[in-house]
């Protein structure tokens, strides 16, 4: 089992920045992929970004250039740097991890990001 705990969400004005963190614990050796998804109430969860154990990085096309995913293996921590935030970025952001590089098997509890206009 893998446990994921997010932090770093909050309220920010449009144009501002936030950095989300996700600490992984448990059977970390099983993880081949980590990433971020987000969800607005009443809408489907959507992919934000991911990074594999081989350092292959993917972003949602609409977010590339504003969001940056990275990780610190020594700290078992995944990050999401979000710049030039827009009100439409408001959502609950979830950390995810997978035992393969193509799907997620574990999720954190989520952290709320609210961007005011």
C-alpha positions as a printed NumPy array, in Angstrom:
array([[  0.   ,   0.   ,   0.   ],
       [  1.019,   3.571,  -0.669],
       [ -0.156,   6.589,   1.297],
       [ -0.159,  10.068,  -0.223],
       [ -0.592,  13.299,   1.711],
       [ -0.965,  16.615,  -0.114],
       [ -0.359,  20.088,   1.222],
       [  0.151,  23.602,  -0.055],
       [ -3.317,  24.491,  -1.27 ],
       [ -4.997,  27.731,  -0.348],
       [ -6.468,  30.985,  -1.571],
       [ -4.515,  33.073,  -4.051],
       [ -5.316,  35.984,  -6.333],
       [ -5.35 ,  35.563, -10.084],
       [ -1.824,  35.82 , -11.444],
       [ -0.325,  34.428,  -8.267],
       [  1.544,  31.203,  -7.596],
       [  1.247,  28.183,  -5.353],
       [  3.366,  25.101,  -4.846],
       [  1.658,  21.876,  -3.913],
       [  3.512,  19.058,  -2.188],
       [  2.707,  15.373,  -1.879],
       [  4.572,  13.119,   0.506],
       [  4.486,   9.418,  -0.283],
       [  4.913,   6.686,   2.306],
       [  4.449,   2.95 ,   2.562],
       [  5.478,   0.645,  -0.279],
       [  7.185,   3.383,  -2.246],
       [  9.281,   0.897,  -4.189],
       [  6.08 ,  -0.081,  -6.031],
       [  5.605,   3.385,  -7.54 ],
       [  6.409,   3.784, -11.225],
       [  4.4  ,   6.94 , -11.849],
       [  3.209,   9.937,  -9.814],
       [  1.097,  12.836, -10.805],
       [ -1.597,  15.387, -10.12 ],
       [ -5.257,  15.436, -11.05 ],
       [ -7.864,  18.035, -10.195],
       [-11.607,  18.115,  -9.81 ],
       [-14.249,  20.785,  -9.66 ],
       [-17.482,  19.797,  -7.877],
       [-19.964,  18.403, -10.367],
       [-17.315,  17.803, -13.011],
       [-15.078,  14.891, -13.927],
       [-11.622,  14.646, -12.447],
       [ -9.066,  15.783, -14.984],
       [ -5.41 ,  15.053, -15.538],
       [ -2.944,  17.812, -14.684],
       [  0.565,  16.365, -14.896],
       [  2.575,  13.213, -14.296],
       [  6.143,  12.021, -13.973],
       [  7.393,   8.456, -14.276],
       [ 10.257,   6.712, -12.529],
       [ 12.163,   7.183, -15.773],
       [ 11.549,  10.951, -15.584],
       [  9.11 ,  11.066, -18.451],
       [  6.888,  14.103, -17.833],
       [  3.454,  14.846, -19.255],
       [  1.161,  17.831, -18.857],
       [ -2.387,  18.62 , -19.773],
       [ -2.073,  20.664, -22.943],
       [ -3.982,  23.609, -21.515],
       [ -1.685,  23.827, -18.487],
       [  1.721,  23.321, -20.021],
       [  3.882,  26.376, -19.527],
       [  2.187,  27.495, -16.321],
       [  2.491,  24.335, -14.217],
       [  5.679,  22.414, -13.469],
       [  5.844,  18.959, -11.91 ],
       [  8.955,  17.785, -10.095],
       [  9.988,  15.375,  -7.395],
       [ 12.577,  14.968,  -4.659],
       [ 13.264,  11.258,  -4.272],
       [ 15.311,  11.806,  -1.113],
       [ 12.209,  13.291,   0.525],
       [  9.69 ,  10.996,  -1.195],
       [  7.936,  14.167,  -2.244],
       [  6.194,  15.245,  -5.417],
       [  5.645,  18.918,  -6.233],
       [  3.436,  20.956,  -8.498],
       [  4.52 ,  24.533,  -9.06 ],
       [  1.581,  26.551, -10.358],
       [  2.212,  30.004, -11.794],
       [ -0.007,  32.629, -13.405],
       [ -3.004,  31.077, -11.735],
       [ -6.452,  31.738, -13.144],
       [ -9.891,  31.494, -11.507],
       [-10.588,  28.442, -13.68 ],
       [ -7.712,  26.654, -11.911],
       [ -9.875,  26.56 ,  -8.79 ],
       [-10.34 ,  22.895,  -7.864],
       [ -9.385,  20.184,  -5.432],
       [ -5.982,  18.908,  -6.46 ],
       [ -5.208,  15.247,  -5.887],
       [ -1.861,  13.523,  -5.779],
       [ -1.825,  10.148,  -7.511],
       [  0.59 ,   7.243,  -7.786],
       [  0.656,   4.129,  -9.92 ],
       [  2.356,   0.766,  -9.903],
       [  2.717,   1.055, -13.657],
       [  3.513,   4.016, -15.873],
       [  0.105,   4.087, -17.495],
       [ -2.404,   4.285, -14.659],
       [ -2.903,   5.477, -11.108],
       [ -3.68 ,   3.158,  -8.234],
       [ -3.48 ,   5.43 ,  -5.199],
       [ -4.752,   8.921,  -4.447],
       [ -4.375,  11.384,  -1.633],
       [ -7.21 ,  13.162,   0.108],
       [ -6.848,  16.286,  -1.969],
       [ -5.976,  19.903,  -1.277],
       [ -8.196,  22.85 ,  -2.183],
       [ -6.858,  25.541,  -4.463],
       [ -8.993,  28.651,  -4.841],
       [ -8.024,  31.432,  -7.235],
       [ -9.895,  34.701,  -6.821],
       [-10.402,  37.142,  -9.651]])
